[in-house]
Each structure stands twice: as structure tokens, then as C-alpha cells.
């Protein structure tokens, strides 16, 4: 049964588990309850999984109190991730705010001649090896929000629209922002330390790679409760990264790779504390 069906939730008491099963039965969805140590696992078939999750969300709009997956790290309950009704669900404001700042800074920086643009890039925080070495470490963060041209901005914002809303929905706005900026800074630190260059560095690609890593962290946590194995989640993560960010000449591949790995690490840490 467990191989054929999908784990919906793991309530901490029999009463909670039976309540969930009764809710499913009322909507003609077969659910089975099985004790598993200190918790009770509620299973539904894959065909009705989406509808079952929607019912849980509607019944427990404030976070499904008492109905969740037992966190091995903390011993408290947290719910299995539920997809939003629309693409922009919980945390969408944080995603749009980041994009708005990127666009606003781009408009300010590029309103002038090429000479003015370079001066404004430096003024606003583009990474210069010499300036960072002189103590201007704030550039490692500020550069995440800067882009060299419209194509650079457009490609990064397009990828943001694909990968950021699902992570913001699952992690919440504050944790999404933490993963985004921490991964971006980590990628910039690695790039600055390992591959110094005389040219300026900037862009949100490392942070966006970190968002992909964060999504992977959430997928890895729940892999044991799904039909996917941990290695399949990680392989899908790498494949998606290669498609939307990838490697190539002229790209800061070090910032991308370390951003991805940092997002995976930070996402895992924050997720275990949820």
C-alpha cells in the first residue's frame, strides 16, 4: 500500500489522523492511517493527492495546526509543502520586491552615456577586486542587484519568475530572501577569492542559482515521502540549473556554482528548522 499511495501528512496523535481521514472520506477520497512510532501516517492515492492537499489547505488555512510531518531535527510539526493555487502564492511579494529593486537600479545606472554607466556601476556596488580588497566588502552584497545591460537583466528576471515563486511559497518570504542573498554573497565571495579579475562583476545569477539550490533542499527533505529518490531530486536540480543558468564563456561560473551549492546548504538548514 505504501508504495502505491502517497504520504499526505504525519499527525502527532491518533485523533488528528482520524480527523484528516474523516475529512478525506467526506470528499470521497480514500485515506488510510498507519501508526509510525510517535506519529500517525495518513496516506492517499496519487490520483487524489492534489485534491487532498487542497482540502487540507482549506480546512487548516493557518498552517494546519497539529497536522504535519514530524521534524527529525526539532521534534515539532511542520506541514508537507502544498503548491499554491496560482503561480504567485505565499511569499510572492518578496519575489516581486527583489525584481523591482533590480529593475529600479538598472534604470538609474543605465540612464546616461557608457562612461556614466561604468561610474554608476562602481558607485552602486559593482565588485571591483581592488575596492573589495581595500575593505569595501559591502559590494559582495550590493552587486547581486546590479546588471550590466538589458539582456543581462531580462534573462535573470525571466529565470526568477520561474524558480523564485515556488521557493517563496514553500519557505516563506523571509527565508526566501535569506537564501537568495546569502547564496548570492557566497557565490561572489568564492568568485572574488578564487578567480580575481580586473573587470567589474555584478549580477543576480549566483543568487538565482542559490534559489534553485533552495528548491532542491526542500525536495531532498521530502524525497523519502515521495516516489522520487534523493539522487533523482539532486539530478533534476543539476539538470535544471544547467538549462536556466548553466556554464559558458563570459559567465561567472564560480559564482553560479557556489551560489547553487550555498542555496542547497542554506535551504537545508532553514528547512530543518521549520
DONUDO-974199 format. One line per 4 residues: their letters; for each residue x, y, z of N, C-alpha, C. Coordinates in steps of 0.05 Angstrom, whole numbers. Example, Ala and Ser with C-alpha at 12.3 -4.5 7.8 and 13.67 -1.06 7.14 Angstrom:
REM DONUDO-974199
as> 264:-114:156:246:-90:156:264:-66:156  257:-45:142:273:-21:143:258:1:157
END
This chain:
REM DONUDO-974199
xxxx> 17:-24:0:0:0:0:17:25:0  39:25:16:54:50:19:70:56:-7  76:36:-23:90:41:-48:71:52:-69  45:44:-67:26:53:-87:15:80:-80
xxxx> 12:86:-54:-1:110:-45:19:132:-37  9:156:-32:26:179:-26:21:187:3  43:192:17:41:202:45:31:231:44  8:235:56:-4:262:56:6:278:80
xxxx> 6:267:104:15:282:127:20:262:150  33:272:171:40:255:194:31:268:220  6:267:226:-4:279:251:10:266:276  10:281:298:23:271:322:5:256:340
xxxx> -21:255:335:-40:240:352:-59:224:334  -70:203:345:-90:187:330:-115:203:324  -123:220:342:-147:236:338:-143:255:314  -120:267:312:-114:284:289:-114:269:263
xxxx> -102:245:263:-101:228:239:-128:220:231  -145:212:250:-172:203:243:-189:227:233  -183:251:243:-197:274:234:-191:280:205  -165:277:198:-157:281:170:-170:260:152
xxxx> -170:234:161:-181:213:146:-211:217:142  -225:227:163:-254:233:160:-259:255:140  -242:275:140:-244:297:121:-242:286:93  -222:269:88:-219:257:62:-243:240:54
xxxx> -252:224:73:-275:207:67:-300:223:59  -304:245:73:-327:262:67:-326:273:38  -303:274:26:-300:284:-1:-294:260:-20  -301:236:-12:-298:212:-28:-269:206:-36
xxxx> -251:212:-18:-223:206:-22:-214:185:-2  -205:162:-12:-197:140:6:-171:148:20  -171:146:47:-147:152:62:-143:129:82  -118:123:87:-111:102:107:-91:113:127
xxxx> -96:105:152:-79:115:175:-62:92:185  -36:97:188:-18:76:198:-1:88:220  1:76:244:19:85:264:48:82:256  65:101:263:93:100:256:109:113:279
xxxx> 114:97:300:128:107:323:111:127:338  121:152:340:107:173:356:87:188:339  84:181:313:65:195:296:47:176:282  27:187:267:9:171:251:10:180:222
xxxx> 16:162:204:18:170:176:-9:167:162  -17:187:147:-42:187:131:-34:186:102  -44:165:88:-38:160:60:-63:164:43  -59:175:19:-80:176:-1:-68:167:-28
xxxx> -85:159:-47:-74:150:-72:-64:174:-89  -45:169:-107:-34:191:-123:-54:206:-139  -75:192:-148:-95:204:-165:-109:228:-151  -112:226:-124:-127:246:-109:-109:263:-92
xxxx> -82:262:-96:-63:276:-79:-67:306:-80  -70:317:-104:-73:346:-106:-98:356:-92  -120:341:-96:-145:349:-84:-144:346:-53  -130:325:-44:-127:322:-15:-111:344:-2
xxxx> -89:353:-16:-73:376:-5:-90:401:-5  -106:405:-26:-123:429:-27:-143:429:-4  -154:406:2:-173:404:25:-159:410:51  -135:400:55:-120:407:79:-115:437:82
xxxx> -108:449:59:-103:478:59:-128:494:66  -151:485:56:-176:499:61:-185:494:90  -181:470:100:-190:463:127:-173:476:148  -146:479:142:-128:490:161:-112:513:149
xxxx> -126:536:144:-113:558:129:-90:571:145  -89:567:170:-68:580:186:-44:562:191  -40:543:174:-16:526:177:-21:498:186  -46:488:184:-52:461:191:-43:454:219
xxxx> -53:467:240:-44:461:267:-48:432:274  -26:418:283:-28:391:291:-27:371:269  -26:380:244:-25:362:221:0:367:206  20:350:208:45:356:194:64:333:194
xxxx> 88:338:184:109:319:184:127:324:208  133:304:223:149:307:247:178:313:239  188:337:247:215:345:241:235:329:258  253:315:244:273:299:259:292:317:274
xxxx> 296:342:264:315:360:277:304:373:302  279:380:302:268:395:324:247:381:340  234:361:329:213:347:342:186:362:342  184:382:325:158:397:323:146:391:296
xxxx> 120:398:294:106:392:269:109:413:248  112:405:223:112:423:201:98:409:178  84:424:161:67:412:141:83:404:116  74:384:102:86:378:76:80:402:58
xxxx> 99:408:39:94:431:21:70:427:4  54:448:2:29:447:-14:32:468:-36  27:461:-61:30:480:-82:10:502:-81  16:526:-90:-3:548:-89:-25:544:-109
xxxx> -48:557:-105:-70:556:-124:-61:569:-150  -47:591:-148:-36:605:-172:-6:606:-170  7:614:-191:36:614:-192:48:631:-169  36:654:-165:46:672:-144:30:668:-119
xxxx> 40:650:-101:27:644:-76:40:659:-53  42:646:-30:54:658:-7:83:666:-13  91:690:-5:118:699:-9:123:713:-36  102:715:-52:105:728:-78:114:757:-76
xxxx> 105:770:-55:113:798:-51:143:801:-49  156:783:-35:185:784:-33:199:781:-60  189:763:-76:200:759:-103:197:784:-120  173:795:-120:168:819:-136:184:843:-125
xxxx> 188:844:-99:204:866:-88:233:865:-97  245:841:-97:272:837:-107:274:846:-136  255:837:-152:255:843:-181:252:873:-185  235:886:-169:230:915:-172:256:930:-166
xxxx> 270:922:-145:295:936:-138:316:932:-160  318:908:-171:336:903:-193:330:921:-217  305:923:-224:296:940:-247:302:969:-241  295:978:-217:299:1007:-210:329:1014:-211
xxxx> 346:997:-200:374:1002:-200:385:1002:-229  374:984:-245:383:983:-273:376:1009:-288  352:1019:-283:344:1044:-296:361:1067:-288  367:1068:-262:384:1090:-252:413:1088:-263
xxxx> 424:1065:-263:452:1061:-272:455:1067:-302  436:1059:-318:439:1060:-347:426:1085:-359  419:1104:-343:408:1129:-354:431:1149:-360  446:1143:-381:468:1161:-388:487:1148:-408
xxxx> 510:1161:-412:529:1150:-431:544:1126:-419  559:1112:-436:574:1089:-427:593:1096:-404  605:1119:-405:624:1128:-384:609:1132:-358  585:1144:-359:569:1148:-335:560:1121:-324
xxxx> 553:1103:-342:544:1076:-333:565:1062:-316  590:1063:-326:611:1049:-311:615:1063:-284  614:1089:-283:618:1103:-258:595:1097:-239  571:1095:-249:548:1089:-232:548:1060:-222
xxxx> 558:1042:-239:561:1014:-231:579:1012:-207  601:1026:-208:620:1026:-186:608:1040:-162  594:1062:-166:581:1077:-145:560:1060:-130  545:1044:-145:523:1029:-134:532:1002:-122
xxxx> 557:994:-127:567:970:-114:577:947:-131  582:952:-156:594:930:-172:620:922:-160  627:896:-163:651:885:-150:676:892:-166  693:907:-153:720:913:-164:739:899:-145
xxxx> 757:883:-155:775:868:-138:791:886:-120  801:908:-130:817:927:-114:801:939:-92  776:947:-99:759:961:-79:751:942:-56  745:917:-64:737:898:-43:762:892:-25
xxxx> 785:889:-38:809:884:-22:816:907:-4  807:931:-11:813:954:6:793:957:29  774:938:30:755:938:53:726:943:47  719:947:21:691:952:14:676:926:9
xxxx> 673:911:31:661:884:29:631:886:23  618:909:27:590:912:22:583:907:-7  604:910:-24:599:905:-53:591:876:-59  600:858:-43:594:830:-47:564:825:-45
xxxx> 550:842:-30:521:841:-29:507:859:-50  517:884:-52:504:903:-70:505:894:-99  526:880:-107:529:872:-135:508:852:-144  495:839:-124:474:820:-131:451:834:-146
xxxx> 446:859:-140:423:873:-151:430:890:-176  455:888:-186:463:903:-209:467:886:-234  462:898:-258:464:883:-283:478:901:-304  493:888:-321:510:904:-340:494:915:-364
xxxx> 473:901:-372:457:911:-395:429:900:-393  412:908:-411:384:900:-410:381:870:-414  397:858:-432:396:829:-437:403:814:-411  423:823:-397:432:811:-372:409:812:-352
xxxx> 397:835:-349:374:838:-331:351:821:-339  343:822:-364:320:807:-373:323:777:-369  346:766:-376:349:737:-373:348:729:-344  360:745:-326:358:738:-298:330:741:-286
xxxx> 316:762:-294:289:765:-284:270:744:-294  274:735:-319:258:714:-330:261:688:-315  286:682:-308:291:658:-292:279:661:-264  281:685:-253:269:690:-226:240:683:-226
xxxx> 226:691:-248:197:686:-249:191:656:-249  210:640:-258:205:611:-260:211:598:-233  234:604:-221:244:589:-198:238:601:-171  234:627:-170:231:640:-144:204:636:-131
xxxx> 181:639:-145:155:636:-132:151:609:-117  159:586:-129:155:561:-114:171:560:-88  196:571:-88:212:571:-63:200:590:-43  192:614:-52:180:633:-34:154:623:-21
xxxx> 139:607:-37:114:596:-27:120:575:-5  140:558:-10:146:536:9:161:547:34  180:565:29:197:574:51:186:598:66  169:614:53:160:639:64:178:662:55
xxxx> 169:687:56:184:709:45:211:714:58  212:713:85:237:719:98:259:698:92  251:673:92:271:652:87:279:652:57  260:659:40:267:662:12:289:683:8
xxxx> 284:707:21:303:729:19:330:721:31  329:706:53:354:697:66:370:679:47  357:660:35:370:642:16:381:657:-8  364:675:-19:372:690:-43:397:706:-38
xxxx> 397:722:-17:420:740:-13:444:725:-2  440:706:16:463:691:26:477:675:4  462:663:-14:474:648:-36:488:667:-55  476:691:-60:489:710:-78:515:720:-67
xxxx> 516:726:-41:540:735:-28:561:713:-28  553:688:-21:571:666:-20:584:661:-48  568:663:-69:579:660:-96:599:681:-103  592:706:-95:611:729:-100:637:726:-84
xxxx> 635:717:-60:659:713:-44:677:692:-57  665:670:-66:681:649:-78:694:659:-104  678:673:-120:689:684:-145:711:703:-141  708:721:-121:728:741:-115:754:728:-105
xxxx> 751:707:-88:774:695:-76:789:676:-95  774:662:-112:786:641:-128:794:651:-156  778:670:-167:784:679:-194:783:710:-196  802:723:-184:803:752:-185:807:762:-214
xxxx> 795:785:-220:798:797:-246:798:827:-244  809:840:-265:810:869:-265:783:881:-272  765:866:-284:739:876:-293:719:877:-270  697:890:-275:676:891:-255:659:866:-256
xxxx> 648:859:-233:630:836:-231:604:845:-219  582:834:-229:555:841:-218:535:821:-230  512:820:-218:490:804:-228:478:786:-207  452:779:-212:437:762:-193:439:733:-200
xxxx> 455:725:-219:456:697:-228:464:678:-205  484:685:-189:492:668:-167:470:665:-147  455:687:-141:433:685:-122:410:668:-133  405:671:-159:384:655:-172:392:625:-172
xxxx> 417:619:-177:426:592:-174:422:582:-146  425:600:-126:420:593:-98:391:586:-93  373:601:-107:344:595:-105:338:567:-115  351:559:-138:348:532:-148:358:512:-128
xxxx> 381:518:-115:391:501:-94:372:499:-71  359:521:-63:340:521:-42:316:503:-48  307:504:-73:285:486:-82:294:457:-79  319:452:-87:330:425:-84:330:416:-55
xxxx> 337:434:-37:338:427:-8:310:418:2  290:433:-7:263:425:1:254:399:-11  262:395:-36:256:369:-49:270:346:-36  295:350:-28:310:329:-15:299:321:12
xxxx> 288:341:26:277:335:53:253:317:51  237:321:30:212:305:28:214:282:9  238:277:-2:242:255:-21:235:228:-9  239:225:17:234:199:30:204:194:31
xxxx> 187:214:28:158:211:29:146:212:1  161:211:-20:151:213:-47:161:190:-64  153:189:-89:162:167:-107:190:173:-118  201:197:-111:228:204:-121:248:198:-99
xxxx> 272:188:-108:294:183:-91:311:209:-88  328:209:-67:345:233:-63:363:239:-87  374:218:-99:392:223:-122:377:233:-146  351:226:-149:335:235:-171:329:265:-167
xxxx> 323:273:-143:318:302:-137:343:318:-143  366:308:-134:391:323:-139:398:324:-168  394:302:-183:400:302:-211:382:321:-227  356:322:-219:338:341:-231:346:370:-225
xxxx> 356:375:-201:365:401:-193:389:410:-211  408:392:-215:431:399:-232:423:403:-261  405:386:-271:396:389:-298:381:416:-303  365:423:-283:350:448:-286:369:472:-284
xxxx> 389:470:-267:409:491:-264:424:494:-291  431:472:-304:445:473:-329:429:487:-351  402:483:-350:385:494:-370:381:524:-366  376:533:-341:368:561:-337:391:579:-330
xxxx> 413:569:-319:436:585:-311:460:576:-327  469:552:-320:489:538:-336:517:550:-335  534:539:-352:562:547:-355:566:558:-383  587:573:-386:594:583:-412:614:606:-411
xxxx> 626:613:-434:645:635:-434:631:661:-428  646:678:-413:635:704:-406:617:704:-381  612:681:-370:596:678:-346:613:674:-322  603:683:-299:618:679:-274:610:651:-263
xxxx> 623:631:-275:615:603:-269:620:597:-239  641:608:-228:647:603:-199:624:613:-182  615:638:-187:593:649:-171:568:632:-174  563:623:-199:539:606:-204:540:580:-188
xxxx> 563:566:-190:565:540:-177:564:543:-147  579:561:-136:579:564:-107:552:576:-97  539:592:-114:512:601:-106:493:577:-105  495:559:-124:478:535:-124:482:518:-99
xxxx> 508:513:-93:514:496:-70:507:510:-44  511:536:-43:503:551:-19:473:551:-15  458:554:-36:429:554:-34:419:527:-24  432:505:-33:425:478:-24:431:476:6
xxxx> 454:486:15:461:484:43:443:501:60  440:527:53:424:545:69:394:536:69  385:527:46:357:517:45:353:494:63  372:476:64:371:452:81:370:460:111
xxxx> 388:479:118:389:488:146:363:501:154  353:520:138:328:534:145:305:515:145  304:496:126:282:478:124:281:459:149  303:450:158:304:433:182:295:447:207
xx> 297:474:207:289:490:230:259:498:228  246:491:207:218:499:204:200:481:220
END
